[in-house]
Amino acid sequence: MMQKSLIYSAVLSLSFIVACNNAQEKSKDSTDAVTEETAKAVGNGQISFDEEVFDFGQVKDGESVEHVFTFKNTGSEPVIVSRVSTSCGCTTPEYTATPVAPDKEGQIKVVFDSHGQSGKQQKIITVVSNAKNNIQTIQLKGEVS
């Protein structure tokens, strides 16, 4: 009886692990598809950031830092930002989701929550769009004490 329980538990655990791995693979595949789709749709838009690095200086643990990165479409076609991701869950992005016409500006707002962070910080924000320069990075950096 004990042996049957062990076998049943092992089979159940294995099934759970396989199911989790499959879910992760599907998620990765859909993310790759979005990136590939954006890369194929590259147009003649061009993203130009006013600043690519923002140094927030020194903050105390638990403080939040908010910054808005502004970009201009210096190309000849509208730019559509399809995704903005961060290197850490402590940094949350919001961005202009509507097409940015040539010579117009869009924004990427990021909020860094310093709770639980300490020392020098460098957070990378990756911007994916249909522009010629379709993958761009911007950064937040500073120190948490």
C-alpha positions in Angstrom: 0.0 0.0 0.0 2.8 2.4 0.9 4.6 1.6 -2.3 1.5 2.5 -4.4 1.2 5.8 -2.6 4.9 6.6 -3.4 4.4 5.7 -7.1 1.2 7.7 -7.3 2.9 10.7 -5.7 5.9 10.4 -8.1 3.6 10.2 -11.2 1.6 13.2 -10.0 4.7 15.3 -9.4 6.2 14.4 -12.8 2.9 15.3 -14.5 3.0 18.7 -12.7 6.6 19.4 -13.7 5.9 18.5 -17.4 2.8 20.7 -17.4 4.7 23.7 -16.0 7.5 23.3 -18.6 4.9 23.2 -21.4 3.3 26.3 -20.2 6.6 28.1 -20.1 7.4 27.0 -23.6 4.1 28.2 -24.9 4.6 31.6 -23.2 8.1 31.9 -24.7 6.8 30.9 -28.2 4.1 33.6 -28.1 6.7 36.2 -27.0 9.0 35.2 -29.8 6.1 35.4 -32.3 5.4 39.0 -31.2 9.0 39.9 -31.6 9.3 38.2 -35.0 6.1 39.8 -36.1 7.4 43.3 -35.1 10.8 42.7 -36.8 9.1 41.7 -40.0 6.9 44.8 -39.9 9.9 47.2 -39.7 9.1 50.4 -41.5 10.8 53.7 -42.0 10.1 55.2 -38.6 13.1 56.0 -36.4 13.1 56.3 -32.6 15.4 59.0 -31.2 15.5 59.3 -27.4 16.2 62.7 -25.7 18.2 60.7 -23.1 19.1 57.0 -23.0 20.3 57.0 -19.4 18.7 58.6 -16.3 20.7 58.8 -13.1 18.3 59.1 -10.2 21.2 59.7 -7.8 20.8 58.3 -4.3 17.5 57.2 -2.7 16.6 55.5 0.5 15.4 51.9 0.6 11.6 51.9 0.0 11.4 55.1 -2.1 10.1 55.0 -5.6 11.7 56.8 -8.5 9.6 57.8 -11.5 11.0 59.0 -14.8 9.6 59.7 -18.2 11.8 59.0 -21.3 10.7 61.0 -24.3 11.4 59.9 -27.8 10.8 61.5 -31.2 10.0 59.7 -34.4 12.7 61.1 -36.7 11.7 58.7 -39.6 9.2 59.0 -42.4 6.5 56.5 -41.2 4.6 56.1 -38.0 6.3 54.2 -35.1 4.3 51.7 -33.1 5.9 50.5 -29.8 4.7 46.9 -29.4 6.4 46.0 -26.1 8.5 47.5 -23.3 10.2 45.1 -20.8 12.4 45.7 -17.9 15.4 43.8 -16.4 13.7 43.6 -13.0 10.2 43.2 -11.6 11.0 46.2 -9.4 10.7 48.5 -12.5 7.3 49.0 -14.1 6.9 50.6 -17.5 4.0 52.4 -19.2 4.3 53.7 -22.8 2.6 55.4 -25.7 0.6 52.6 -27.3 -0.8 54.6 -30.2 1.2 55.2 -33.4 3.7 58.1 -33.2 3.7 60.0 -36.5 6.8 61.4 -38.0 8.2 64.4 -36.1 5.9 63.7 -33.2 6.9 62.4 -29.7 6.0 59.5 -27.5 6.8 58.6 -23.9 8.0 55.7 -21.8 7.3 56.2 -18.1 9.1 53.9 -15.7 8.7 53.6 -12.0 11.5 51.9 -9.9 10.5 50.6 -6.5 13.7 50.5 -4.4 12.1 48.4 -1.6 14.5 45.5 -0.9 17.2 46.8 -3.3 20.5 48.1 -2.0 23.7 49.5 -3.4 24.3 50.6 -7.0 21.4 49.9 -9.4 21.2 49.7 -13.1 17.9 48.8 -14.6 17.7 48.1 -18.4 14.4 48.9 -20.2 14.0 47.3 -23.7 11.8 48.9 -26.2 10.5 46.9 -29.2 8.8 48.7 -32.1 8.4 48.7 -35.9 11.1 51.4 -36.3 14.3 50.8 -38.3 16.0 50.7 -34.9 13.3 48.3 -33.7 15.0 47.2 -30.5 16.3 50.0 -28.3 17.5 50.1 -24.6 17.3 52.8 -22.1 18.5 52.8 -18.5 17.8 53.9 -15.0 20.7 54.0 -12.7 21.6 55.2 -9.2 22.1 54.0 -5.7 19.9 52.8 -2.9 21.0 53.2 0.7 
